[in-house]
Amino acid sequence: MDPDWQSALERARAHSPFLRRALERRPELAGMLAEGRGEDALAAARAAGEGESDTGVALRRERLSLALVLGVGDLAGRFDVTRVMRELSTFADDALDRAMQAVVQRRVDGADTDGFSALALGKQGADELNYSSDIDPILLFDPERLARRERDEPGEAAQRYARHLVQLLGEMTAEGYVLRVDLRLRPASEVTPLAVSFNAAISHYESSALTWERAAFIRARAAAGDIAAGEDFLDDIRPFVWRRSLDFTAIEEVRRLTARIRQAYKGPREVGPGFDIKKGRGGIREIEFFAQTHQLIYGGRDPTLRQRGTRAALDALAAADIIQAEDARVLGESYDRLRVIEHRLQMVDDRQTHSVPDRPESIDNVARLAGMANGAALIAELSSITGEVARRYDDLLGEDAEETRSTGSVPDAFRDRFEARVDNWRAHLRALRSSEANKAFDAMQDDLLEALAAAPDPYHALARWETLLTRLPSAINLFRLFEQRPGLLERVLRILTLARPLADALAQRPELLDAMIDPGALALPGSVDELAARIKASEDSGYEARLDRLRQVVGEERFALGAQMVECAHDPLAIAEGLCRVAEAAVQTGADAAIAEFRATHGEIADSELVILGLGRLGGGALTHASDLDIVFLFTGEIGGESDGPRPLSTSLYYNRLAARVSAALSVPTAEGALYDVDTRLRPQGKQGPLAVSFDAFAKYQRKSAWTWEHMALARARPIYGSPLAKERLAALVRDTLCQKRDAAKLRREVLAMRADILAAKPPAGPLDVKLMRGGLVDSEFLIHYLQLREGVGLEPALEKAIAALADADLLPGGHAANHLTLTRYLVANRLFAPDGAEPVPATANVLAKACGEESYLALLHRLREARQSIAAQWAEHFGETLEIER
């Protein structure tokens, strides 16, 4: 719709005394607006103070001109609310910066604002400043760099500058005012001076700041003065604002803050005369709190949510599937419309008001300024908007929810046991030491009792839960999380009772629960490159921080995949492939970090690089939760070179030390825990050989010295780190090795001898050890590798592809792949549910069967037996040995 400048000017003169006076005082701007030259008028408004040496006068003229042009342009429909807020915020930044410069130069001629910074918070920080608003900066200074007279103490000088700044901007003169300045958002404002040193502010935020201060800093930015110093400060306090773990205590804290605000608010609860559209129920502040609460909870883990603007934050939350897209739309549109109405209220008399007028004729006046028929239409629209906002905000806080849970079905004996244990927890566990923790526990206690009673083995579940509690230093966040999401508690108890490795991991790192409540909790991990990018997305570039980040992300992904297995969300084979992608990304990022650190000391070797070969399950592309990483370190180039760093090393020594560094990066525990066990015993000459060897040495060893079992292992080898060209060369080298001519009879003898040796040294661990028992996975793998080496066919590291190629060559039956994958599927699941290979308890057995796609545990056992019998039949056909498989 085209702007209606004539109507806007008529309404401004008729219904806004402030705009009418401004039009009279700025006739040149009035003329431009009447001609529809909005952008020209805006440019002229920005330049209204040019040529005026008094900063205060210049800024007041600019502010009045800008308010006039934006006000009329807003009424005309030429400038939307986003443009108006951004223009006002930009002016505030510029005015604050110029005022800071002026007060410093008034004291120290020719000085600048080095070491004197202003952070914009609130609506200025979000670029959402009101039409007639104060600003809420925090003034910070560096005592070492602040400009001052020689006799001035830094602190005294900073306070003088702050007082003069407030006066210069806020004092009402014949030219009006610039900006009202409110410094109460500064740290501990009741006891601190108007300007605070950087160090004192950091100390406050690291030790004693409150949740509302965290929320305030969501929208903080360095706006004026020493911008670089302000940005450095914001970087320093980022961990205070953005918690790395999901922070559901934020909901409780915002609930309390909302309760205090609603109690303090004395205006009408329902929309009508005197209703405050900012503080009232369903008003502007509740939309802002809705977005900020979710940002506080999730923003530490997802940097895309760290948006300063309210609309941008809502859109980002919807894009991350944290809130519904419809909620984001409704709240965003409501926010924009409420801000427009707020501006109409303020532009009547240039007053900082957010309230509907008390008198009906004044309400009609605002409505007609806004182009509405009358005050009744305005009240009706506000009622509709605030009703939609309030309903969503109350849902966030859990208010007015009906109590529907009942624990009447819990057996009395278990209830008595539970209540006795609860009394013990309250008396002895540090996680329940504080009154806040007990209050949080009270809120979810009935949910916990019901969920425990419904577990497959309630008493076992109770014991595992107690073990988790004993290891928690604090449990408030966890309890609030369960209170908000009761269904999550049931999932956690399934993990505690069914998957011991996950239960142990959760007891060590309760923040792993975050992985279960992320929007993509049941989605398989993305590609290796996507995972690597997530690992690299660390806000701290230090080596130790990068290793911590690596362990954090890998731990979360492995835990999430385990939780998906417990939920039977995916085929175990898909989970195994996901585990392998996570491991490959870990190798990639861990090696990158170690190499960068190593090069800083030892430099590089020209025309040479480290290459990593994955073997075993890593090479085959399918890991279990218990898998080690079988890798071999190699390097390209010639042996005789030397690195070019401050501490040069010969080529061999360089790569052996580098390989050790990479291995440590992937295995040594850090503050975030352990990562993987790295097994390098498959390298040439095993433990006796060097950790890293050249391509030439590797090829020579494989050609002349390697044992048959080493070539069998090489059949599942795959380059997983290095440049594309180096990986291609290594893959060709491996293939050439595997395609060597072989004596079939000798190969058969050696394969059978090796299988006998393994059976003698490592018998099956239990009745369901499908890896080592006869007709199991080792027998299938030995058979596959024997045929691969004998025929030079199916040389694929992924066994299912190798089997398909062997079947196409009529060396194995078509059903062999299904039998092999049946055992693999069971092995992957069983490594999580029953890692010792023993007979699982009934509850675990049922989940194990479901995970493997069978209707019952008996059906699963029958299918495993069939698969082993088929593998045994192929063993007999190719090796002439009969394997005993129980019936």
N, C-alpha and C positions, 0 to 999 in steps of 0.2 A: 504494500500500500504506500502511495506517495506521501511524503511529509505534508502536514497541513499547518503551515507556518502562521497563516492568518488566525485560525482558530486558537492556536497555541498562544499567540500574543494577546488575543482578546481574553482568554481565560486567565492568563498571567496577570493582566491589568485588573481584571474584575475580582479575582479570588485570592491573589497573593500580594499583600502589601509590600513584602520584601522585593519581589520581582518588579512590581510597579515602580518602586523607588529606584531600583537598579537601572531600569530602562530609561528613567529620566536622567540619571547621572551618567549613563553611557549611551548617548544618542547615536554615536557612530556605530556601535554594536547593534542597537535597535534597528538602524537602517539596513545593515547587512542581513539581519534575521528576517526582516520584512520582505527582503528580496530573495529569501531562501538560500542565502549563501552561508550555510552552516559551518562548513570547513574553514572558509575565510574568516568568519567571526571567531572561530576557535583559535586560529593562528593569531589573530589580533589580540585575543584575550591573554594568550600566553605571553605576548610581548607588551602587555599594558604597563609594566613597570620599567621598561627600558629607558635609560637616560636619567633615572632617579638614583642619586648616590646613597640615600638612606635605605638600607635593606628592608627595614620594617615597613616603610611607606610603599616601596616597590612591591613587596609581597602582598600587602593589603589590597593594592590596586589590581594585581593579578588575580587574587582570590575572588574579589567581587566580580570581576569581568568573567572569570571562569564559571562562577556559580550562575551568573545570568545566562551565558550562552548554553551551558549544559542543561540548565533548568528549562529554558524555552525549547531547546532542541529535543529534550526528553519529552516534553508535552506534545511537541509536533510529531513525534514518532521517528525523528531523524537519528537520534542517538539512543540505542537500547541500554538496558540497565547495566550490562557488562561493560559497555564502552564508558558509561558515566562513572562507574566505580573505578575503572582503570585510570581514567583521566584524573579523577580526584586523588587517587593514590599516588600517581606519578607526580602531581603537584605537591603533595605532602612530602614525598621523598626529597624533591628539589628544594622546597622551602626549608625543611629541616636541615639539609646540607648547607644551604646558604646561611641560615641562621647560626649554625655551629661555627662556620667560618667567620662570621661577623663578630660573635662574642669572643672568639679567640683573638682576632686581630684588634679588637678594642683594647685588649690587655697587652698583647705582644704584637707590635707592628710588623707586618710582613710574614707572620707565622701562618702555618697551615694546621690542619686537624690530624696530623700524624699522631697516632696513639690515642685518639679520641673517637669513639665509634658510637653509632646509634643503631640499635636493632629495632626493626619495626615488628610489632606483634599485633594480634587482633586483626581487625579488618584491614588496617593498612598493610600488615604483613601478607595478607591474602590477596591484596589488590582489590579489595571489596569495600573501600571506605565509603561511609555514609555521605549524603549530600550536606548535612550539617553535623559533623561529628568531631569528637576529640580524637587525638591519636594517643597510643599507649606505648611509647618507645621505652627501651632500657638503655641508659647511657653508661658506657663502660670506658675505662681509661687505663692506660699503661703508665705507671708513675715514672718510668725511665724515659719515656718518649713524649709525654704530654708537654706541649709548649707552655711556658710560664715565665714570669719574671724571676730573677735570680733569688730574690728573698722569699718567694712563694713556696710553701710546701705543696707537693703534688695534689694531695687530697683536698687542701683548701682551694687550690686553683680550680680543680674539677668541680667543686661545689659552687664556686662563683660562676663558672661557665654555665652550669645547669640552671641556676637561678635566673641569670640573665636570658638564657634561652627560653625558658618558660614565659618570662615577661615579654620578650621581643615578639613571640608568636601569639601569645594569648591576650595581651592587654587590649582593651577596647579603646580606640581613639576615634578621632573624627573620620578617619579612613576605614573604620571598622576593625576587624581582627583578622588574623591569619588562620591560626589553628589553636584550639584549646589542647593543652598538653597535660596528660595524666601519667605520672611516673609511678603509680602504685603497683605496677606489675614487676617492679624490680625485686631482686632477692631480699626477703625479710624486710619489706618496706617500712614496717612499723619501727624498726630500730636502725636501719641503714641510711646513710646520706643519699642525696638525690642522684649522684653518680657513684658507681661502684667500680673498684678495680677489677681487672680481668681475673686475677688470681682469687680474690675474695668471692667473686661470682661462681667460678668453677668449684671452689670448695663447698659453697652452698648447694649447688646442684648435685654434687657427688655425695653429699651427706644428709641433707635435711629437707630437700625440696618435696613438695606435695604433688599429688596427682594432677590437680588443676594446673600446676605449673608445667607439667609434662604436656598437657593438652594445649596450653598457650604456645608452647614452642613448636607445635606442629606447623603453625603458620608464621614462624619467625624467619626473618631474613635480615641480612646486613643492608641497611637502607641509606645511610648517610655517614659523613665523616670518613674515618679510616675504614673503608669497606673491606680491605684485605684482612685487617686485624679482626673485624667482626666475623668474617667468614671462617677464619681460623678458630675463633672461639666457638662458633656453632659446630664445627667439626669436633672440637674437644668434648662437647657435651652431648654429642649424638647418642652415645650409649645410654645416657640418662633418659632421653626422649624415646628412643626406639629400642625396646627390650628384644633381645635375640629370640627368646621363647615367647610363645603365644601367652598373652597376659590377660586372663579372664577376670582377674581381680579388678580390672578397669571397669567392668560393668557394675560391680558392687560400689566402687568408689564414685562413679558417676551417678549411681542411684542415690547415694547419700547426698552428693552435691545438689542433685535435682530436688531432693526433699527439702534441703535447706533453702534453696532458691524459691521453691513454691511456698514454703512457710513464711519466708521474708516478704514475698510478694503480697501486697495488701490490696491490689486492684481487683476488679471483677474477674471471676473465673470464666464466665461466659462472655462471648463477644458482645460488646455494646458500648455505651458511653464509658470512657475511662479505661477500656481494655488496652493492655500493653501488648502490642504485636511482636515485641522483641522478647519480653520475659514471660508473657502469659502462656497458658497451656496451649500447645500446638503452634507456638510462635517461632520466630527466627532462631532463637537460641537453641530450641529443641532440635531443629534440623541440623544446626552446627554440631551439637553434642552427639546426635545420631551418627554423623559421619566421623567425628573425632574419636568416639568410643571404639568404633570398628578399626579406625586407623591405629589407635593405641594397642589394640589386641593383636592385629595382624601385621602392622607396618614394620616391625623389627625384622620379620622374615621376608617380607615382600617390598622391596624399595619402590615398586611402581605405585604403591598406595600412599607414598609420602607427598601428597599434593597439598599445597597451601590453600587453594581455592575450594570452596564448599562444593560447587557443581563438579569441579574436576575430581574431587575426592569421591563423591557419589558415583560418578561414571567409572572411576578406577575400581571401586569396590564391586560394582556390577560386572565389570569386565573380568574380574578375578573370581566371579561366582560366589562372592561372600554375602552379598545381598541380592535380592531379586531385581531384575532389570526394571520391572514395573514400579517397585519401591523407589529405585533411583530416579525414574522419570517423574513420578508424582512428587517426591520430595524436592527434586531439582526445580521443577516448574513452580512448585509452591514457594520455594525460596526466592526465586526471581520475582514472582508477583508480590510477595510480602515486602521485598526490598523496594519495589516500585512504589507501593502504597506508603511505605516508610518515608521515601523521598517526598511524596506529595504532602505528607504531614509536616515535614521539616521545611519545605520551601514556602509554606504560607508566610511564616514570620522569621525564617532562618533561625529556628530554635532547635536545639538538640532534644527532640521529643520522639517517643515511640508509641504514644498513647492516642487512642481515638478521643477526640474532644468530648468534653462533658455535656455541652449543650447541643441540642438537635440542629440548630441553625448552623453551628460551626461544623458539624458532621456533613451537613448538606454542602457547605462551602468547599470542604476538602473533596467531596465526591464530584462536584461540578468542575473543580480544578482538574480532576483526573479524567474529565469527560464523561462522567456517569450521570444518570438521570437525577439521583437524589441520594441522601444518606442511607436510606433503607437498602438500596442496591449495594452500597459499599459494605454495610453490615452483613448482608446475606452472603456476599462473596467471601468476606473474612471468615464467617462461620463455617462455610464449606471447606475452605482451605485449612483452617486450624483443626477442624475435626479429622480430616485425613491425616494430618501430621501427628496429632496427638495419639491416634490409634496406633500408628506405627512406632512411635516413641514408647508408648506404654508396653507394646509387645517386646521391644528391646529390653526394657527394664523388668519385664515379668510382672507388671502391675495388673491388678484386677483379674488375675488368672484364677480360674476355679480350681479348687483342690480336688483332683479326681483319683489320686493314688490311695490304695488301701493295702495294709499289710495283714489283713485278717486271715489270709490263706496260708500264712507261714506256720509250719508245725511248731507247737509249743516248745518242744525239746530244743529245736534249733534256735528259736527266739531267745530262750533262756541262755543258751550258750553264747549267742551273739551279744546279748546285753551284758553278760559277765565279762566278755572280752573288751567291750566298749569301755566299761568301768576301768579295766586295767590299762587300756590305752590312754585314757584321760589322766590317769595317775602317773604313768611312767614314760610315755613317748614324747620326745621333744617336738615332734610334728604337731602335737596338740597342746603345747605348753601355753600358748597365749589365749586370751579370751576371744580374740578375733578368729583364731583357728577353730576354737570350739563352737563359736557361733556359725561359722561356715560349715563345720561338720554336722551340726544340728540340722541345717537346711537340707542336707542330702542323706541323712541317716536312714530314713524310711526307704528311699530309693535303693540304698546300699543293701539293706536287709532283704528287700524283695529280690534284688538281683542275685545276691548270694544264695538265697533259698531256691532260686530257679536254676542254679548252676547244675551241671551233670553230677558233680560230687560236692555238695554244699560245704561239708566240713573241710575238704581239701581246698576249696576256693577260699574259705575263711582264713585258713592257715597261710595261703599264698598272699592274700590281701594284707594280713598282718605283717608278713615279711616285707612287703613293699612299704608299709607305713614306718616300720622300724628304721628303714634306710633313708627316709626323707628328712632333710633338715627343716623343711617347712612345707606345709601341705595346703595352705589357704588357697593358693591359685588352683591347685588340683581339685579341691572340694568345690570351689566356685564353678569350675569347668564342668564337673559332674552335675551340679545343680542346674546349670544352664542346658545341659544335654544329657538327660537321663539315659537315652539309648546308648550313649558312649560307654557308660559304666558297665552295661551288660557285655559290650564288646571287649572291654578291658578285662573283665573277669574271665571271659572265654580264653583270652590270651594267657592269663595267669594260671589257669587250670589245664590248658591243653598244650601249650608250647613253652617248655622250660627255657630254651635259649632266649626267647623273647621276654619271658618273665624276668630272667636274670638281667637282661639288657635294660629293661624298664626300671628295675630296682636301682640300677647304677645311674641311669639318666632318665628321670621322670619326664623331662622335656621332650622325649621321643613321642609322647602322646600327641604332640603338635602334628606329627605326620598323619595321625588318624583323623584329624578334624580339618585338615586343609581341604579345600573344595575338590581337589583331585586325589583324595585319599585312596580310592579304589581303582585308580587308573594306573596302568603299567608305566614304568619310566620311559621317557622319550629316547631319542637317539643318543649315541655316545657323544656326539658334538653338543647336543642340547644339555646333557648332563654335565659335560666339561664346562660349558659356559656358566651353568649355575654354580659349580664349585668355584670357578674363578671370580664370581661376582662378590668378592670380599671387599669390604670398605677399608680394610687395612692391608697394605701391600707388603708388610713385613713377612719374612720367611716363616717364622713360628706361627703367625696369624694365618698364613695360607695353609699350613699343615693342619691347624685347628679347624679351619673352614672345610678342608678336605674330609676330615674325620666326622665333622658335624653332618655334612650332606650325605656322605656314604652311610653313616649310621642311621640317618633318617630314612634313606631309601631302602636299606636292607630291612629295617624294622617295618616299614610300610608294606614291603613285599611279603614279609612274614605274616603281617596282619591280614593281608589279602588271602593268603593261604588258609588262615584260620577261618576266614569268612567264606572260603570256597568260591572266591570271586573270579578266579582264572584257573586254567589248566596249569598244573605244576610245571609242565614243560615251558609254558610262556613265562612263568615266574623265574625258572632257571635261566632263560634267555635274558630276562630283565636283570637278574643278579650279575650276569656276565657283562652286560652293557655298563652297569654301575662300576664293576671292577675295571673294565677297560678305560672308562673315564677317569677313574682314580689313578691308574697307571699313567695316563696321559698328563694329567694335571700335576701329579706328584713328581713325575720325571721333569716336567717343565720347571717346576719350582726349584727342585734340587739342582738342575743344570744351571739355572740363572744364578743361584747362590754360589755354586762352585766356580762359575766363570768369573765372578767378581774377584776371586783370589788367584785363580790359575789360568784365566783366559781361555782361548779356544785353540784347536789344532786345525790348521788349514786343510780344506778338502777332506774332512773327516767328520763323522757324527756317530752318536750312540743309537743303536737299534735294539729293540727288545722283541724277543720271540716268546710267544705264549704257547704252552703245551698243556697236555691233559685236558681237564674240563674247560680251562680258560681258552685253550686253543680251539676246542670243539664248540665253544660258544654257549655252554650251558653249565652254570655252577649251582651248587647247593649252598645252604646257609653255613655248612661246615667246611666248605672247600678252602684249601690253600691256593695260593697263586704259584703255579709252576712256570718259571720264566728262565730264559737264558739271555745274558747280556752279550752283545756283539758290537763291533765297531767297524766302520769302513775306513779305507785309506791304508797308507803304508805304516810300517812299524817304526821306522827310524826318525820320526818327527819329534817336535817339542812344542808345547803350548806357548802362547804369546802373552801370558798374564804376568802380574808382579812376582808371582812365585811359580816359574815354569816347571813343567813335569814332562818326562818322556811319554811317548804315546801310550805304551802299555801301562805304565804306572798311572797315568792320567785317567784312563778308562776304568782301571780296576778300582781306583779310589772313587771315581764318579759312580760306578755301579754300586759300590757299598753305600754311597750317599743316597742314591735313588732307592735302594733296598730299605734303608733306614726310614726314608720319607714315607714309605708304604707300610711300615711295620712297627716302628717305635711308638709307644704310647705317648700322647701329649695330654694337655689339660682336658681335651675332649675325648680321651680314651684311646683304645687301641684301634687298629685298622685291619690289616690282613697278616696272616703268616705267609711269608715269602719263602718258597722252596726253590733253591738254585742247584739242586743235586743232579739235575739232568744235563748240566753243562758238560762239555768235553772233559774227561778224566775225573768227573765227579768232584768230591771234596778235595782231592789232591790237585786239581787243576786250577788255573787262575779264574777269577770271578768273571772276567770279560775277555773275549778273544776276538781276533780280527776275522773278517769274512774268509780270508785265505786260510787261516789256521783252522777254522771251523770246517771248511770244505775238505781240507787235507785229512783232518781227524776222521770225519764221517766216511771218507773214501777208503782210508787205510786201516784205521784202528778201532772204529766203533763196533760194539757188540750188536747182535741181532736185536736185543731188547731196546737198545738205543734207537735203532731205526724204526722199531714198532712205536716207540714214543714219538718219534718224529712224524709219524703218520697223522698225528693230531696237532701238528705244529702250525702256528699262524703268526706272522709278524703283526704286532699290535702297537708298536711305537717306532717312529722314525719318519723320514721324508717319504713321499710316495715312491720316488725312484729307488731309495734304499730298500724299502719294504718289497718292492717288485723284484729287485735283485735277490733278496734273501729268499723269497718264495720260490724263485727259479732254482736257487741252490738246493733248497730242501727237496724240490721235485726231482732234480737230477739225482740226488742221493737215493730217493725212494725207487727210482726207475733202474737202478743198477741190476745187471744180470745176476741171478742167484741159483745156487744148487738147491732144487726143491726138496730133496731128501734131507739135506743138512738143515735146511730151514725148518722142516717139520720136526726133526729131532730137537733142535734148540728151542722151538716154541713149546713142545711138550715138556722138556726139562725145566724150562722157566716156570711153567704152570705148576708143575710138581713142587718146585722150590717154594713158590708163593703159598701153596696149600699147606706145606709143612711149617713154614715160618709164620704164617698168618691165617689160621683157620677161621671159619665164620664166627662172628661175635655173638650170634644168637640165632634163634630159629627162623628169623625173618631177615637175615643179612643177605639181601638179594644181590649184593655186590660180590661177595666172596664165596657163597655156597655154590655147589656144582649146578651147572645149568643157569648160573646167574650172569651178571654183567661182565665180570672178568672173563669168563669163558666166551661170552659173545664177542667181547672186544678182541681177545686173542685170536679168535676165529676170523674176524674181519681183517685184522692186521696181517695175519698169515696169508690170506687170499690177496690182499692188496700188494704185499711184497712179492709174492710168488708170481702174480699175473701182471703187475703194474697197472691195475685197473682200480677205479674208484678212489683215487688219491685225493680225497676231500677230508679236511679236518673235522667237519661236522659229520658224526657217525651216521645219522639218518640219510644224508646225501651219499655217503660212501656205500651204505647198504643198497640204496636204490641203484647205483651204478653197477654194483656186483650182481644184483638181481637182473638187471638188463643184460648182463653178460652170462646169465644162466649159471652163476656160481653160488647163488643163494636163492631160496624161494622168496616169492613176493611178500609172504607174510612175516618174514624175519624182522623187518623194520617194526611192525606192530608189536611183536613179542619183545624186541629190545626196548622199545619206547614204553611199553607197559611196566617193565622193571625199572626203567629210568624214572618214570613218573612216580612210582612208589618210593624210590630212593630219595628223590628230591623232597617229597612230602614227609617221609619218615625221618629224615635228618632234622626236621623241625619238631615233629610230634613225638618221636621215640628214638632219639639219637643213639641209644645204646643197642639198637637192633632187637630189643626184647619184645615180648608180646605186649601190646598196648592195653591199657585198661579199657573197659567197654566204652566209656564216653569218648576217649581219644580214638578208639577203633572206628566208631561210627563216623566221626569227622574225617578220618583218614580215608575211609571208603568213599565218602562223598567227594572229597578233594580229587580222588583218582577216577571219578566218574562211574563208580559202581553203586548198585542199589543197597548193598549191605556189606558188612565186613566178611561174611562167609563167601559172598560172590567175589569179593576182591581176592581172597585167598585162593579160590578156585581158579581165577584168571591168572594169578601169579604162577600157580602150579602148571597150568597149561603152557604158559610162556616158557618156563624152564624146561619142560619136557620137549618142546619144539626145538629149543636151543641145544639140548642134549642130543636130540636126533641128528642135528646138523654136525655136531661134534663127532658123533660116531661115524657119520658118512665121510667126513673129510680126514679124520685122524684115526679111525678104526678103534676108538676107545668107547666103551659103554659107561656112561655116567649113571650112578644110582640116584634116581629122583623119587622121593616118597610119593605115594599115591593117596 
